[in-house]
Amino acid sequence: MSLSEDFLDDDNSMSYDEKELQEKIRICKEFINNGQTISNLELLEDTIEMCVDFDYVEEGLFLVDELLNIAPYNSEAWQFKGILLNNMFLFEEAYPCFEKAISLNPNDVESFINKSISEDNLGLFDEAYKSLKRASELEPNNEEIFYNLGLLFEKKENWDNAIEYFNKALEIDPYYIEALYEIGFCKENLNQLEDALEIYDRYLELDPNSYTGWYNKGIVYLRLENFAAAINCFELSVALNDVFTSSWFNLGYAFSQLKKMKEALEAYNKALEIDPNDETIYYNIGKIYEEEGAYQLAIKNYSEAIKLDASYYEAFLARGYCYDMVGKYKLALKDFNIAITLTSDSEEAWFAKADLEYSIGKLQESIQSYKEIVKINPNNFDVWFRMAEAYTEMGLWLDAIEAYENCIKINPENANCFYGRAKIHFLLNRTSDAINDLKKAFLLDPQIRNKFIQDYPEVKSSKLFVKLIDENKN
């Protein structure tokens, strides 16, 4: 059977689609079963190449193995087998196929390029680099080689070298838009955001219908905090592909930064329709409701995020804040405690827990929580100050003084620390120490004297204190 006319178009060039490929596969298998493989090797080779193009991996491997049984020294067949195995992520099996292809045809550039893909995925960076450099020696004007070298260095986060190779690809082919795209990505990672915008503009001039191009440009604008421009980019992206979740998500974020909460929710909900299992969408919706004071709706969305990811630290912490706001303190404490267990950097969660314990009168518990924070960060002024206040309320005067002294070490210009310590000195009848602290507090903040008069109205009858106050008047 001859297929030469069945797959020709009016221009006498091959024009295939998947149905035609499937028919060719069927016919090849029929030839194999009938022992007619040798007389139809050309058809078999063409069909294998089509399997590579259309990613028909299993069928392609079956046919290429049959071809190699008959023609074991066919370098192109070994290359095709390697490509198909690469496509199955079987890089260890693919690698020797390319080695075999190169041994049969040492100047086969495509084999070197595809061999580098196996080597890269096997973690053999130096070998992948050597393969591509050898390919560039064979074909110094092959832009694909330099593009792959760029990708190789990009994966290593060696952004400058990656850009160099992508630019070499563009020198050979100024319209190689894939290289432009990757340069933009590298510029982003180098934090050269204005340069990245310029590159993405060049890319979009060549391919204005690239929804990922508009998305990437939008991300750059987000990082520049130009939210209006970012919105424009994301809207263009979803106009080109309305099921691209990432653009809907970031569109929602950009709207939220401009306080356009209705539009933000619409965008986030569209993202949820497309991907209902993305916990970060629920979390961001929760943040909007929390900011709007709709705490019950916020709790609902944080809970959905937690259902999808039971280790979502930020969601537990945020839900705890909301429970606190609606007076559900036990649930808030439970969430803060879970949050503490979920991260190695639990300072914020401990702080939330400690403040809640303090506010509901659990002073001893709050002090223990504050102590956990200063273990993590001994220079946290706010925590030492709150601890001092808690000790003071519990009547643990010496502990309170020690906490205020830690505050003063961290920030010796804070008048409230000296005033707080002065009040304790009064309680301990350390009048001289108290006066010294008051003088320091008044010097640092003259407004403290008004507070002192309010706290100690009896000072009006004390000549010593009247003199002290008059000395520190503006």
C-alpha positions as CSV (number, residue, x, y, z in Angstrom):
1,M,0.0,0.0,0.0
2,S,1.3,3.4,-0.9
3,L,0.4,6.5,1.2
4,S,2.4,9.0,-0.8
5,E,-0.8,10.7,-2.2
6,D,-3.0,10.3,0.8
7,F,-1.0,12.9,2.9
8,L,-0.1,15.4,0.2
9,D,-1.8,18.8,0.0
10,D,-2.2,21.0,-3.1
11,D,1.3,22.4,-2.7
12,N,2.7,18.8,-2.8
13,S,3.9,19.2,0.8
14,M,3.1,16.9,3.8
15,S,0.1,18.1,5.7
16,Y,-0.7,16.0,8.7
17,D,-3.1,16.1,11.6
18,E,-3.6,13.7,14.5
19,K,-6.1,11.5,12.6
20,E,-3.7,11.1,9.8
21,L,-1.0,10.2,12.3
22,Q,-3.2,7.6,13.9
23,E,-3.9,6.1,10.5
24,K,-0.2,5.9,9.7
25,I,0.5,4.2,13.0
26,R,-2.2,1.6,12.3
27,I,-0.7,0.9,8.9
28,C,2.8,0.7,10.2
29,K,1.7,-1.8,12.8
30,E,-0.1,-3.8,10.1
31,F,3.2,-3.9,8.1
32,I,5.1,-5.1,11.2
33,N,2.6,-7.8,11.9
34,N,2.8,-9.0,8.3
35,G,6.6,-9.0,8.3
36,Q,6.7,-6.1,5.8
37,T,8.8,-3.7,7.8
38,I,12.0,-3.7,5.7
39,S,10.2,-2.7,2.6
40,N,8.5,0.2,4.4
41,L,11.3,1.7,6.4
42,E,10.8,5.2,5.0
43,L,7.2,5.2,6.1
44,L,8.2,3.9,9.5
45,E,10.8,6.6,9.9
46,D,8.4,9.3,8.9
47,T,5.7,8.0,11.3
48,I,8.2,7.9,14.2
49,E,9.2,11.5,13.5
50,M,5.5,12.5,13.6
51,C,5.1,10.6,16.9
52,V,7.9,12.8,18.3
53,D,6.2,16.0,16.9
54,F,2.8,15.0,18.3
55,D,4.1,13.5,21.5
56,Y,2.7,10.1,20.8
57,V,5.3,8.6,23.1
58,E,4.2,5.0,23.6
59,E,3.4,4.4,19.9
60,G,6.7,6.1,18.9
61,L,8.7,3.9,21.2
62,F,7.1,0.8,19.9
63,L,7.8,1.8,16.3
64,V,11.4,3.0,16.9
65,D,12.2,-0.3,18.7
66,E,10.9,-2.2,15.7
67,L,13.1,0.0,13.4
68,L,16.2,-0.5,15.5
69,N,15.6,-4.3,15.4
70,I,16.1,-4.1,11.7
71,A,18.5,-1.1,11.5
72,P,20.5,-1.0,14.7
73,Y,23.0,1.5,13.2
74,N,20.4,4.1,12.3
75,S,21.6,7.2,14.2
76,E,18.4,9.1,13.7
77,A,16.4,6.3,15.2
78,W,18.5,6.3,18.3
79,Q,18.1,10.0,18.5
80,F,14.3,9.7,18.2
81,K,14.2,7.0,20.9
82,G,16.2,9.3,23.2
83,I,13.8,12.2,22.6
84,L,10.8,10.0,23.3
85,L,12.4,8.8,26.5
86,N,13.2,12.4,27.5
87,N,9.5,13.2,26.9
88,M,8.7,10.5,29.4
89,F,11.2,11.9,31.9
90,L,13.2,8.7,31.6
91,F,16.5,10.6,31.3
92,E,18.7,7.8,32.5
93,E,17.4,5.6,29.7
94,A,17.5,8.5,27.2
95,Y,21.1,9.4,27.8
96,P,22.7,6.2,26.3
97,C,20.5,6.6,23.2
98,F,22.0,9.9,22.4
99,E,25.5,8.6,23.2
100,K,24.8,5.8,20.6
101,A,23.4,8.3,18.1
102,I,26.5,10.5,18.4
103,S,28.9,7.4,18.1
104,L,27.2,6.7,14.8
105,N,27.1,10.3,13.6
106,P,29.6,12.4,15.6
107,N,28.5,15.6,13.8
108,D,24.8,15.4,14.6
109,V,23.9,18.7,16.2
110,E,20.4,17.6,17.2
111,S,21.7,14.7,19.2
112,F,24.1,16.9,21.1
113,I,21.3,19.3,21.9
114,N,18.9,16.6,23.1
115,K,21.7,14.9,25.0
116,S,22.2,18.1,26.9
117,I,18.6,18.0,28.0
118,S,19.1,14.5,29.5
119,E,22.3,15.6,31.2
120,D,20.7,18.8,32.6
121,N,17.9,16.8,34.1
122,L,20.3,14.3,35.5
123,G,22.1,17.1,37.3
124,L,25.1,16.9,35.0
125,F,25.5,20.6,34.4
126,D,29.1,20.5,33.1
127,E,28.4,17.6,30.7
128,A,25.3,19.5,29.4
129,Y,27.4,22.6,28.9
130,K,30.0,20.6,27.0
131,S,27.4,19.0,24.7
132,L,25.9,22.4,23.8
133,K,29.4,24.0,23.3
134,R,30.2,21.1,20.9
135,A,27.0,21.7,19.1
136,S,27.8,25.4,18.8
137,E,31.2,24.5,17.3
138,L,29.5,22.4,14.7
139,E,26.8,25.0,13.9
140,P,27.9,28.4,15.2
141,N,24.9,30.1,13.7
142,N,22.3,27.9,15.3
143,E,20.2,30.1,17.6
144,E,18.6,27.1,19.3
145,I,21.9,26.1,20.7
146,F,22.5,29.4,22.4
147,Y,18.9,29.5,23.6
148,N,19.4,26.2,25.3
149,L,22.7,27.4,26.8
150,G,20.7,30.3,28.2
151,L,18.2,28.0,29.7
152,L,20.9,25.9,31.2
153,F,22.4,28.9,33.1
154,E,18.9,30.2,33.9
155,K,18.1,27.0,35.8
156,K,21.3,27.6,37.8
157,E,20.1,31.1,38.5
158,N,23.1,32.5,36.8
159,W,21.1,35.3,35.3
160,D,23.9,37.3,33.7
161,N,25.4,34.3,31.8
162,A,21.9,33.3,30.8
163,I,21.2,36.7,29.3
164,E,24.4,36.6,27.4
165,Y,23.5,33.4,25.6
166,F,19.9,34.5,25.0
167,N,21.3,37.7,23.4
168,K,23.6,35.6,21.2
169,A,20.5,33.7,20.0
170,L,18.9,37.1,19.2
171,E,22.0,38.2,17.3
172,I,21.5,35.3,15.0
173,D,17.7,35.6,14.8
174,P,16.3,39.0,16.0
175,Y,12.8,37.6,15.9
176,Y,13.6,34.7,18.3
177,I,10.8,35.7,20.7
178,E,11.4,32.9,23.1
179,A,14.9,34.3,23.9
180,L,13.3,37.8,24.5
181,Y,10.8,36.2,26.9
182,E,13.6,34.6,28.9
183,I,15.7,37.7,29.0
184,G,12.7,39.5,30.6
185,F,12.4,36.8,33.2
186,C,16.1,37.0,34.0
187,K,15.9,40.8,34.3
188,E,13.1,40.3,36.8
189,N,15.2,38.1,38.9
190,L,18.1,40.6,38.8
191,N,15.6,43.2,40.0
192,Q,16.2,45.2,36.9
193,L,12.5,45.9,36.6
194,E,12.6,48.8,34.2
195,D,14.8,46.7,31.8
196,A,12.4,43.8,32.2
197,L,9.5,46.0,31.1
198,E,11.4,47.2,28.1
199,I,12.1,43.6,27.1
200,Y,8.5,42.5,27.6
201,D,7.4,45.4,25.5
202,R,9.7,44.2,22.7
203,Y,8.3,40.7,23.1
204,L,4.7,41.8,23.0
205,E,5.3,43.8,19.9
206,L,6.2,40.6,18.2
207,D,3.6,38.5,19.9
208,P,0.7,40.7,21.1
209,N,-1.5,37.7,21.7
210,S,0.8,36.1,24.3
211,Y,-1.3,35.9,27.5
212,T,1.8,34.9,29.5
213,G,3.7,37.9,28.1
214,W,1.0,40.2,29.4
215,Y,1.0,38.3,32.7
216,N,4.7,38.7,33.2
217,K,4.6,42.4,32.4
218,G,1.8,42.7,35.0
219,I,3.9,41.0,37.6
220,V,6.7,43.5,37.0
221,Y,4.2,46.4,37.4
222,L,3.1,44.8,40.7
223,R,6.6,44.7,42.0
224,L,6.9,48.4,41.0
225,E,3.6,49.0,42.8
226,N,2.1,50.5,39.7
227,F,-1.2,48.6,40.3
228,A,-3.3,50.4,37.7
229,A,-0.8,49.4,35.0
230,A,-0.7,45.9,36.4
231,I,-4.5,45.6,36.2
232,N,-4.4,46.6,32.5
233,C,-1.9,43.9,31.8
234,F,-3.8,41.2,33.7
235,E,-7.1,42.2,32.1
236,L,-5.4,41.8,28.6
237,S,-4.0,38.4,29.7
238,V,-7.4,37.0,30.8
239,A,-9.0,38.5,27.6
240,L,-6.7,36.3,25.7
241,N,-7.0,33.3,28.0
242,D,-9.9,33.5,30.4
243,V,-9.0,30.3,32.2
244,F,-5.5,31.4,33.2
245,T,-5.8,31.3,37.0
246,S,-2.6,33.2,37.8
247,S,-3.7,36.3,35.9
248,W,-7.1,36.3,37.6
249,F,-5.4,35.9,41.0
250,N,-3.0,38.7,40.5
251,L,-5.7,40.9,39.0
252,G,-7.6,40.4,42.3
253,Y,-4.5,41.3,44.3
254,A,-3.9,44.5,42.2
255,F,-7.5,45.6,42.7
256,S,-7.2,45.0,46.4
257,Q,-4.1,47.2,46.6
258,L,-6.2,50.0,45.1
259,K,-9.0,49.3,47.6
260,K,-11.3,48.3,44.8
261,M,-12.6,45.4,46.9
262,K,-15.6,44.6,44.8
263,E,-13.5,44.1,41.7
264,A,-10.9,42.2,43.7
265,L,-13.5,39.7,44.9
266,E,-14.8,39.3,41.4
267,A,-11.4,38.4,40.1
268,Y,-10.6,36.1,43.0
269,N,-13.9,34.3,42.6
270,K,-13.2,33.8,38.9
271,A,-9.9,32.3,39.9
272,L,-11.7,30.0,42.3
273,E,-14.1,28.8,39.5
274,I,-11.1,27.7,37.5
275,D,-9.1,26.3,40.4
276,P,-11.3,25.6,43.5
277,N,-8.4,23.8,45.2
278,D,-6.0,26.7,45.5
279,E,-5.9,27.6,49.2
280,T,-4.1,30.9,48.5
281,I,-7.2,32.3,46.7
282,Y,-9.4,31.6,49.7
283,Y,-6.7,33.2,52.0
284,N,-6.6,36.4,49.9
285,I,-10.4,36.5,49.8
286,G,-10.3,36.2,53.6
287,K,-7.9,39.1,53.8
288,I,-10.3,41.3,51.9
289,Y,-13.2,40.5,54.2
290,E,-11.0,40.9,57.3
291,E,-9.9,44.4,56.1
292,E,-13.6,45.3,55.5
293,G,-14.5,44.2,59.0
294,A,-16.6,41.2,57.8
295,Y,-14.9,38.8,60.2
296,Q,-17.3,35.9,59.9
297,L,-16.8,35.8,56.1
298,A,-13.1,36.1,56.6
299,I,-13.2,33.2,59.0
300,K,-15.1,31.1,56.5
301,N,-12.6,31.7,53.8
302,Y,-9.6,31.1,56.1
303,S,-11.2,27.9,57.1
304,E,-11.6,26.8,53.5
305,A,-7.9,27.5,53.0
306,I,-7.0,25.4,56.0
307,K,-9.1,22.5,54.8
308,L,-7.0,22.5,51.6
309,D,-3.7,22.9,53.5
310,A,-3.6,21.9,57.1
311,S,-0.2,23.5,57.5
312,Y,-1.1,26.9,56.3
313,Y,0.5,29.1,59.0
314,E,-0.7,32.4,57.7
315,A,-4.3,31.2,57.5
316,F,-4.3,30.0,61.1
317,L,-2.8,33.2,62.3
318,A,-5.2,35.4,60.3
319,R,-8.2,33.3,61.5
320,G,-7.0,33.7,65.0
321,Y,-7.0,37.5,64.7
322,C,-10.6,37.3,63.4
323,Y,-11.8,35.0,66.2
324,D,-10.2,37.5,68.6
325,M,-12.1,40.4,66.9
326,V,-15.5,38.6,67.3
327,G,-14.8,37.6,70.9
328,K,-14.1,33.9,70.4
329,Y,-11.0,33.9,72.5
330,K,-10.6,30.2,73.0
331,L,-10.7,29.6,69.3
332,A,-8.3,32.4,68.7
333,L,-5.8,31.0,71.2
334,K,-6.2,27.6,69.6
335,D,-5.3,29.0,66.2
336,F,-2.4,31.0,67.6
337,N,-1.0,27.9,69.3
338,I,-1.3,25.9,66.0
339,A,0.4,28.7,64.1
340,I,3.3,28.6,66.6
341,T,3.8,24.9,65.9
342,L,3.8,25.4,62.1
343,T,6.8,27.7,61.7
344,S,10.3,28.0,63.0
345,D,9.9,31.8,63.0
346,S,6.9,32.0,65.3
347,E,7.5,35.5,66.7
348,E,4.4,37.0,65.3
349,A,2.2,34.1,66.5
350,W,3.6,34.3,70.0
351,F,3.0,38.0,70.0
352,A,-0.6,37.6,68.9
353,K,-1.1,34.9,71.6
354,A,0.6,37.0,74.3
355,D,-1.4,40.1,73.6
356,L,-4.7,38.2,73.6
357,E,-3.8,36.5,76.9
358,Y,-2.9,39.9,78.4
359,S,-6.2,41.5,77.1
360,I,-8.3,38.8,78.7
361,G,-6.5,38.9,82.0
362,K,-4.3,35.9,81.7
363,L,-1.3,37.8,82.8
364,Q,0.9,34.9,83.9
365,E,0.3,33.1,80.6
366,S,1.0,36.3,78.7
367,I,4.3,36.8,80.4
368,Q,5.3,33.2,79.5
369,S,4.4,33.9,75.9
370,Y,6.4,37.2,75.9
371,K,9.4,35.3,77.3
372,E,9.2,32.9,74.3
373,I,9.4,35.9,72.0
374,V,12.5,37.4,73.6
375,K,14.1,34.0,73.3
376,I,13.7,34.4,69.5
377,N,14.4,38.1,69.4
378,P,16.0,39.5,72.6
379,N,15.9,43.0,71.1
380,N,12.1,43.2,70.6
381,F,11.4,46.5,72.5
382,D,7.6,46.2,72.3
383,V,7.7,42.8,73.9
384,W,9.9,43.9,76.8
385,F,7.6,46.9,77.4
386,R,4.4,44.8,77.4
387,M,6.1,42.3,79.7
388,A,7.0,45.2,82.1
389,E,3.4,46.3,82.1
390,A,2.2,42.7,82.8
391,Y,4.6,42.4,85.7
392,T,3.5,45.7,87.1
393,E,-0.2,44.6,87.0
394,M,0.8,41.4,88.8
395,G,2.7,43.4,91.5
396,L,6.0,41.8,90.5
397,W,7.9,45.0,90.9
398,L,11.5,43.8,90.6
399,D,10.7,41.8,87.5
400,A,9.0,44.8,86.0
401,I,12.0,47.0,86.7
402,E,14.2,44.4,85.0
403,A,12.0,44.4,81.9
404,Y,12.0,48.2,81.8
405,E,15.8,48.1,82.0
406,N,15.9,45.9,79.0
407,C,13.6,48.4,77.2
408,I,16.0,51.2,78.0
409,K,19.0,49.2,76.7
410,I,17.2,48.8,73.4
411,N,15.8,52.3,73.2
412,P,17.3,54.7,75.7
413,E,15.3,57.6,74.2
414,N,11.9,56.2,75.1
415,A,10.3,58.4,77.8
416,N,7.6,55.9,78.8
417,C,10.2,53.4,80.0
418,F,11.7,55.8,82.5
419,Y,8.2,56.9,83.5
420,G,7.1,53.3,84.0
421,R,10.1,52.5,86.1
422,A,9.7,55.7,88.1
423,K,6.2,54.7,89.2
424,I,7.5,51.4,90.5
425,H,10.3,53.2,92.4
426,F,7.6,55.2,94.1
427,L,5.8,52.1,95.1
428,L,9.0,50.7,96.5
429,N,9.7,54.0,98.3
430,R,12.8,54.6,96.2
431,T,12.1,58.3,96.0
432,S,15.5,59.4,94.7
433,D,15.5,56.8,91.9
434,A,11.9,57.7,91.0
435,I,12.8,61.4,90.8
436,N,15.8,60.7,88.6
437,D,13.7,58.6,86.2
438,L,11.0,61.3,86.2
439,K,13.6,64.0,85.2
440,K,14.8,61.8,82.4
441,A,11.2,61.1,81.2
442,F,10.3,64.8,81.3
443,L,13.5,65.7,79.4
444,L,12.7,63.1,76.7
445,D,9.1,64.0,76.4
446,P,7.7,67.1,78.2
447,Q,4.1,65.8,77.7
448,I,4.8,63.1,80.3
449,R,4.5,65.7,83.1
450,N,0.8,66.1,82.2
451,K,0.4,62.4,82.5
452,F,2.2,62.4,85.8
453,I,-0.1,65.1,87.2
454,Q,-3.2,63.0,86.1
455,D,-1.8,59.8,87.6
456,Y,-0.7,61.6,90.9
457,P,-3.0,64.5,91.5
458,E,-1.7,64.8,95.1
459,V,1.6,66.1,93.8
460,K,0.0,69.6,93.7
461,S,0.6,69.7,97.5
462,S,4.2,68.6,97.3
463,K,6.7,71.3,97.0
464,L,9.3,68.9,95.7
465,F,7.2,67.6,92.9
466,V,5.9,71.1,92.0
467,K,9.5,72.2,91.7
468,L,10.3,69.2,89.6
469,I,7.4,69.9,87.3
470,D,8.1,73.6,87.0
471,E,11.7,72.9,86.1
472,N,10.6,70.8,83.1
473,K,7.9,73.1,81.7
474,N,8.3,74.1,78.1
